[in-house]
């Protein structure tokens, strides 16, 4: 992450590894990785060009190709994300309803 509102150009490369690690129940820092994946999912969503505030905070999509690249990574790993969301070994309450929806949206075709 470059800042609170931007992913770096490295995120599309790192994201597949982060998703696979977050899906592994044996990883000790799974909770933190899952939080990072949720933030990446949220920041990879397209920005409405007509929403001046969103463009001011997040920038235009054409200036941030990493959003589309991250979106492609989420789409490619959609089966793993769905498996992760159905994982009964996750502690209750670890993934909020909003975070679950964010991950499902990131894994859906645009």
Residue, then its C-alpha position, 0 to 999 in steps of 0.5 A: x500500500x502506498x497510502x491509506x487510499x492507494x495500492x502500489x504498483x507492486x500490489x497486483x504481483x503480491x496479491x495472489x500470494x496474499x490471497x493464497x496465504x490468507x486462505x491457508x488455515x495453518x498460517x499464524x498471521x492469517x487474520x492480518x493477511x485477511x485484513x490486508x486482502x479486504x483492504x486491497x479488494x476495496x481499493x481495487x474497485x473502480x472509482x466513479x468518475x462522476x464522484x468528485x470526492x472519490x476521484x479526489x481521494x482515490x484518483x482516476x482509474x486511468x491513472x491507477x492501472x493497478x486497480x484493474x490488475x488487482x481486479x484481475x487477480x481477485x477474479x482469477x482467485x475467485x474460487x479460492x476466495x469463495x472457499x476462504x469465505x466458507x472456511x469453518x475454521x475462521x474465528x467467528x466475527x473475523x470477516x464482517x458482513x461488509x468485508x464478506x461482500x467486499x471480497x465477493x464483489x472483488x471476485x465477481x466479473x466486472 
